Amino acid sequence: MTDTDGINPEAAPTTTGCVDCEANGGWWLHLRRCAECGHVGCCDDSLAKHATAHYAETGHPIIQSFEPGEDWFWSYADDTYVRGPALAEPTSHPVEQPVPGPASLVPPNWRELLGAER
């Protein structure tokens, strides 16, 4: 796989939060953006793991972190970091958006639910 297979720089993000968690009233830890279609899903440290589920459903192989200050790409197909071009804005959720989020849905025992100290 070349670094740009599975990347569409023109695809805008679907939302500023996990689209699937938003649809079912869930919450997330960190966000990942599909580099092919812009689907924003929650990371594998989140309970629902929607970014990985999106890959399993669609075969879209590359995600980029959707966290402020992070620009790394990950290839599910190759199980490694890859290089990629700049993607359409916005490149992260808003800085003022809390992690985990959304604030109104994050339970007080979220660390315990995730099974690790964060």
Stockholm file with secondary structure:
# STOCKHOLM 1.0

chainA/1-118         MTDTDGINPEAAPTTTGCVDCEANGGWWLHLRRCAECGHVGCCDDSLAKHATAHYAETGHPIIQSFEPGEDWFWSYADDTYVRGPALAEPTSHPVEQPVPGPASLVPPNWRELLGAER
#=GR chainA/1-118 SS CCTTTTCCTTCCCSCSSCHHHHHHTCCBSSEEEETTTCCEEECTTSSSCHHHHHHHHHCCCEEEECSTTCCCEEETTTTEEECCCCCSSCCSSCTTSCSSBCGGGCCTTHHHHHTSCC
#=GC SS_cons         CCTTTTCCTTCCCSCSSCHHHHHHTCCBSSEEEETTTCCEEECTTSSSCHHHHHHHHHCCCEEEECSTTCCCEEETTTTEEECCCCCSSCCSSCTTSCSSBCGGGCCTTHHHHHTSCC
//
